Amino acid sequence: MSQKQEQTGNGAGNGSDAQTRVRVVADLKAASETIENSAFDLAGDASPDVVSDLIRITADLQMLIAQLSQSGGRGG
């Protein structure tokens, strides 16, 4: 367990921050695509508010993805 705890640090100097960022961005992209596809799948069956909310969430995720992709290690 102590190795796992050591791996959860900020990783300064060993590139783990960049690797984590890449994994997070990839996961957010996958989530965004899933939510967007779900919005379109539900468009005929769900209430317009639900579909609108899903599209809004997708847009928010895409904005976050763009910020994380551009920020590099800016930190704030």
Secondary structure as UniProt FT lines:
FT   HELIX           2..7
FT   TURN            12..15
FT   HELIX           16..42
FT   TURN            43..45
FT   HELIX           48..71
FT   TURN            72..73
//
